[in-house]
Amino acid sequence: RPRALNRLQVILQHLKMSKQTDSTAEVLLEKKGGAGIITLNRPKALNALNLSMIQQIYPQLKTWEQDPETFLIIIKGTGGKAFCAGGDIRAITEAGKVGDKLSQDFFRGEYRLNNAVGTCKKPYVALIDGITMGGGVGVSVHGHFRVATEKTVFAMPETAIGLFPDVGGGYFLPRLSGKVGYFLALTGCRLKGRDVLKVGIATHFVESAKLPALEKDLIALKSPSKEKIADLLNSYHMKCTIDQEKEFVLDEHMEKINSLFSANSMEEIVKKLKQDGSPFAMKQLETINKMSPTSLKLTLRQLREGASMSLQEVLQMEYRLSQACMKGHDFYEGVRAVLIDKDQSPKWKPASLEEVSDEFVDNCFKPLGNDDLKL
């Protein structure tokens, strides 16, 4: 009897240890019941994705997709503040400055992962509790189910750092109703809680405190079909009454958004905003005036072209744009102003929309030959 107890203690000790060493990993990949679970585990960095996380998630996702014993995939973040606040921009900036390969490898790996999520044959459930921006949107929005909570904050704020709303933004943003995707992409507007559902980014809305129970129920489903998973998510969704009565934050502005952001060029959008003159239009104008003029032009074209492309074509186009941004000025200046020095006053080059030539924009979209993204 004492020996058995002793053995149990040794086993428990061992389990504890393996758990401890594991809990420091940046991404946890585990199988529970019929579910493959991806946990983004960099709470101090708001679970921002770095290359090593991407390189661990991608093969595991592909393995689970082929595994007859895995019926669904769940992705979530730790720390209670963020699902995933984006990509590890600082590392990419440092690499890009010195011409390091990371500035290619990161985008290549990230977009391949976005495509794997978008083409995943197993039901894919993203629990987007907390901040979900940039890269965090890329590993959630292309999946079958996106569960938002009252803590969810969604944004694609890339134009403020001299980038563009990538990770397949050119695919999902122009497919949102009306011109709201163009508005979100150009202004970096943040949406919170139920509004993330109302705009069409999330598919379900569940109270944050209920997510552990939901996860348990998802894991407990016996060989679940997409329909069974949808039924379970719907039942949680129906029971959630938080902010049920609240109107969609952009509701009263939708008509304006649809007319103002339907222009064919950035200059025209700016002109329309000025002519409109309403407090709403003036506020958007003020925001747009702070963004990188180059980013704005790339983004508008990215969305207009992406509207009729497949996800794969969009990701290939975005890879070309990412490499153009790595060779340019504004990305490094934007990251400096917003993330490093935090003086919030980037000096964009060129400094005005008029100075960003069509020829320059065209060049950013040109194929890269052998260096193109292969999916």
C-alpha positions in Angstrom: 0.0 0.0 0.0 2.7 2.6 0.9 4.6 1.7 -2.2 1.5 2.2 -4.4 1.0 5.6 -2.7 4.6 6.4 -3.2 4.3 5.6 -6.9 1.2 7.8 -7.2 3.1 10.7 -5.7 6.0 10.2 -8.1 3.5 10.2 -11.0 1.7 13.2 -9.7 5.0 15.0 -9.2 6.0 14.1 -12.7 2.7 15.4 -14.2 3.1 18.6 -12.2 6.6 19.1 -13.6 5.7 18.4 -17.2 2.8 20.8 -16.8 5.0 23.5 -15.4 7.7 23.2 -18.0 4.9 23.2 -20.6 3.0 26.1 -19.3 5.9 28.4 -20.2 5.5 27.4 -23.9 4.3 30.2 -26.1 1.6 28.0 -27.6 0.0 25.0 -26.0 -1.2 22.2 -28.4 -3.2 19.5 -26.7 -5.8 16.9 -27.5 -8.9 16.6 -25.2 -11.5 14.1 -26.1 -12.2 14.6 -29.8 -11.0 18.2 -29.8 -7.6 19.6 -30.8 -7.0 22.7 -28.7 -4.6 25.5 -29.6 -3.9 27.9 -26.7 -1.9 31.1 -27.5 0.1 31.5 -24.4 2.0 34.8 -24.4 -0.2 36.8 -22.0 2.4 39.5 -21.4 2.6 40.2 -25.1 -1.2 39.9 -25.4 -0.7 36.6 -27.1 0.8 38.2 -30.2 1.9 35.7 -32.8 5.6 35.2 -33.5 7.2 33.0 -36.1 7.9 30.1 -33.7 4.2 29.9 -32.6 3.1 30.0 -36.3 5.6 27.2 -37.1 4.2 25.0 -34.3 0.5 25.6 -35.0 0.6 25.0 -38.7 1.8 21.4 -38.8 -0.4 20.5 -35.8 -3.5 21.9 -37.5 -2.6 19.9 -40.6 -2.1 16.7 -38.5 -5.5 17.2 -36.7 -7.2 17.8 -40.0 -6.1 14.4 -41.2 -6.7 12.6 -37.9 -9.9 10.5 -37.8 -10.0 10.8 -34.0 -10.1 14.6 -34.1 -13.5 16.1 -34.7 -13.0 19.8 -34.1 -10.3 22.3 -33.4 -10.6 25.1 -30.8 -8.3 28.1 -30.6 -8.1 30.4 -27.6 -5.8 32.8 -25.7 -4.6 32.9 -22.1 -4.4 35.8 -19.6 -8.0 37.1 -19.8 -7.1 40.3 -21.7 -6.5 39.2 -25.2 -7.3 36.4 -27.6 -4.4 37.7 -29.8 -3.5 41.3 -30.3 -1.7 40.8 -33.6 1.7 39.7 -35.0 5.0 40.3 -33.4 5.6 43.6 -35.2 8.7 44.6 -33.4 10.6 41.5 -34.4 9.6 42.0 -38.0 10.7 45.6 -37.9 14.1 44.7 -36.5 14.5 42.0 -39.1 13.3 44.2 -42.0 15.8 47.0 -41.1 18.8 44.7 -41.6 17.3 42.7 -44.5 16.9 39.6 -42.4 14.9 36.7 -43.9 12.4 36.9 -41.0 10.5 39.7 -42.8 9.8 37.2 -45.5 9.4 34.0 -43.4 7.0 35.6 -41.0 4.5 36.8 -43.5 4.9 33.6 -45.6 4.3 31.4 -42.5 1.5 33.6 -41.2 -0.4 33.6 -44.5 0.0 29.9 -45.0 -1.5 29.5 -41.5 -4.4 31.8 -42.4 -5.1 29.7 -45.5 -4.9 26.5 -43.4 -7.6 27.9 -41.1 -9.7 29.0 -44.1 -9.5 25.6 -45.8 -9.7 23.5 -42.7 -11.9 20.4 -43.2 -12.6 20.0 -39.5 -15.0 22.5 -37.7 -12.8 25.3 -36.3 -14.0 27.2 -33.3 -12.2 30.4 -32.3 -13.0 31.8 -28.8 -12.2 35.5 -29.5 -12.4 36.7 -25.9 -10.6 40.0 -25.4 -8.4 41.9 -27.8 -8.5 40.5 -31.3 -6.5 42.5 -33.8 -4.4 41.9 -36.9 -2.8 38.5 -36.7 -5.4 37.4 -34.1 -8.1 38.1 -36.7 -6.2 36.0 -39.2 -6.2 32.9 -37.1 -9.9 33.3 -36.3 -12.0 35.0 -38.9 -11.4 32.5 -41.7 -12.6 29.5 -39.5 -16.2 28.2 -39.3 -17.1 29.6 -35.9 -16.0 32.8 -34.1 -17.4 33.2 -30.6 -17.2 36.8 -29.3 -17.8 37.9 -25.7 -18.5 41.2 -23.9 -14.7 41.6 -23.6 -13.9 41.3 -27.3 -12.3 44.2 -29.0 -11.8 43.9 -32.8 -9.7 46.2 -35.0 -7.5 46.1 -38.0 -5.4 49.2 -37.1 -2.6 48.6 -39.7 -2.9 51.8 -41.7 -1.7 53.6 -38.5 1.6 51.8 -38.7 2.3 52.0 -42.4 1.0 48.5 -43.1 -2.4 47.3 -44.5 -5.1 45.1 -43.1 -3.4 41.8 -44.1 -4.0 38.2 -42.9 -6.7 37.9 -45.5 -8.3 41.3 -44.8 -8.6 41.8 -48.5 -10.9 38.7 -48.5 -13.2 39.2 -45.5 -13.5 43.0 -45.2 -15.0 43.7 -48.6 -17.5 40.9 -48.0 -19.0 42.5 -44.9 -22.3 44.3 -45.5 -22.2 47.6 -47.5 -18.9 49.4 -47.2 -18.4 48.8 -43.5 -15.3 46.7 -44.2 -13.7 49.6 -46.2 -14.5 51.9 -43.3 -13.0 49.5 -40.7 -9.9 49.0 -42.8 -9.1 52.6 -43.6 -9.9 54.1 -40.2 -8.8 51.2 -37.9 -12.1 51.7 -36.0 -12.5 49.5 -33.0 -15.6 47.4 -32.4 -16.5 46.0 -29.0 -18.5 43.1 -27.7 -21.8 42.4 -29.4 -20.9 44.8 -32.2 -18.3 42.3 -33.4 -21.2 39.9 -34.0 -23.4 42.5 -35.6 -20.8 43.5 -38.1 -20.4 39.9 -39.2 -16.9 39.2 -37.8 -18.2 36.8 -35.0 -20.8 34.1 -35.6 -21.8 33.8 -31.9 -21.9 35.8 -28.7 -21.4 34.2 -25.3 -20.7 35.6 -21.9 -16.9 35.5 -21.2 -17.5 33.6 -17.9 -19.4 30.9 -19.7 -16.5 30.0 -22.1 -14.9 27.3 -19.9 -18.3 25.5 -19.7 -18.8 25.9 -23.5 -15.3 24.5 -24.1 -16.1 21.5 -21.8 -19.3 20.9 -23.7 -17.6 21.1 -27.1 -15.0 18.6 -25.9 -17.7 16.3 -24.6 -19.5 16.1 -27.9 -19.4 12.6 -29.3 -18.0 12.5 -32.9 -19.7 15.9 -33.6 -20.8 17.1 -36.9 -20.6 20.8 -37.9 -24.4 20.9 -37.3 -24.0 19.5 -33.7 -21.4 22.1 -33.0 -23.5 24.9 -34.4 -26.5 23.7 -32.3 -24.3 23.8 -29.1 -23.0 27.3 -29.9 -26.5 28.5 -30.7 -27.8 27.3 -27.4 -25.2 29.2 -25.5 -25.7 32.2 -27.8 -29.4 32.3 -27.2 -29.0 32.2 -23.4 -26.7 35.2 -23.4 -28.6 38.4 -22.7 -25.6 40.9 -22.2 -26.2 44.0 -24.3 -29.0 42.3 -26.1 -31.0 45.5 -26.4 -28.1 47.6 -27.6 -28.2 49.0 -31.1 -25.2 48.3 -33.4 -22.8 51.2 -32.8 -22.5 52.0 -36.5 -26.2 51.7 -37.2 -27.0 55.3 -37.4 -24.0 55.9 -39.6 -24.4 53.0 -42.0 -26.0 55.1 -44.8 -23.1 57.6 -44.6 -20.5 54.9 -44.5 -22.0 53.2 -47.6 -22.0 56.4 -49.6 -18.8 58.0 -48.4 -16.6 54.9 -48.6 -17.9 53.8 -52.0 -15.6 56.2 -53.8 -13.1 54.8 -56.3 -10.0 56.6 -54.9 -8.7 57.8 -51.5 -8.7 61.4 -52.8 -12.4 61.0 -53.6 -13.2 59.6 -50.2 -11.5 62.5 -48.5 -13.3 64.9 -50.8 -16.7 63.3 -50.0 -15.9 63.4 -46.2 -15.1 67.1 -46.5 -18.3 67.8 -48.5 -20.4 65.9 -46.1 -19.2 68.0 -43.2 -21.2 66.1 -40.5 -19.5 65.5 -37.1 -19.2 61.8 -38.0 -17.6 62.6 -41.4 -15.2 65.1 -39.8 -14.2 62.6 -37.2 -13.3 60.0 -39.9 -11.5 62.7 -41.9 -9.4 63.5 -38.8 -8.5 59.8 -38.3 -7.7 59.2 -42.0 -5.4 62.3 -42.0 -3.2 60.6 -39.4 -2.8 57.4 -41.4 0.0 56.6 -43.8 -1.1 57.9 -47.2 0.7 55.0 -48.9 -1.1 52.5 -46.6 -4.4 54.1 -47.4 -3.9 53.8 -51.1 -2.6 50.2 -50.9 -5.5 49.2 -48.6 -8.3 50.7 -50.8 -7.0 48.9 -53.8 -6.4 45.7 -51.8 -10.0 45.6 -50.8 -11.4 46.5 -54.2 -9.4 43.8 -55.8 -9.9 41.2 -53.0 -13.7 41.5 -53.3 -13.7 39.2 -56.3 -10.7 37.0 -55.4 -10.4 33.7 -53.6 -8.8 33.6 -50.2 -5.7 32.1 -51.8 -5.4 34.8 -54.4 -5.9 37.5 -51.7 -3.1 36.0 -49.5 -0.8 35.9 -52.5 -1.6 39.5 -53.3 -1.1 40.5 -49.6 2.3 38.7 -49.5 3.4 40.9 -52.4 2.2 44.0 -50.5 3.9 42.9 -47.3 7.2 42.7 -49.1 6.7 46.1 -50.7 6.0 47.6 -47.2 9.2 45.9 -45.9 11.2 47.8 -48.6 9.5 51.1 -47.9 9.7 53.8 -45.3 6.3 54.1 -43.6 6.2 50.8 -41.9 9.4 51.4 -39.9 8.3 55.0 -39.2 4.8 53.9 -38.1 6.2 51.2 -35.7 8.6 53.8 -34.3 5.9 56.4 -33.6 3.2 54.1 -32.3 5.1 51.2 -30.6 8.6 52.2 -29.8 8.9 55.9 -29.1 5.2 56.2 -28.7 5.2 59.9 -29.7 2.2 59.2 -32.0 3.5 61.6 -34.6 4.9 59.6 -37.5 6.5 61.5 -40.4 5.1 59.7 -43.5 6.9 59.7 -46.8 5.3 60.7 -49.1 3.3 62.9 -46.7 0.1 63.4 -48.8 -2.2 61.2 -50.8 -1.5 63.2 -54.0 2.2 62.3 -53.8 1.6 58.5 -53.8 1.6 57.8 -57.5 -0.6 55.2 -59.2 2.7 53.9 -60.7 4.1 53.3 -57.2 0.9 51.5 -56.1 0.9 49.4 -59.2 4.5 48.3 -58.5 3.5 47.1 -55.0 1.0 44.6 -56.5 3.4 43.2 -59.1 4.2 39.4 -58.9 7.4 38.4 -57.2 8.3 35.5 -59.6 9.9 32.7 -57.7 9.5 34.6 -54.4 5.7 34.7 -54.7 3.7 33.0 -51.9 2.9 29.4 -52.8 -0.2 27.9 -51.2 
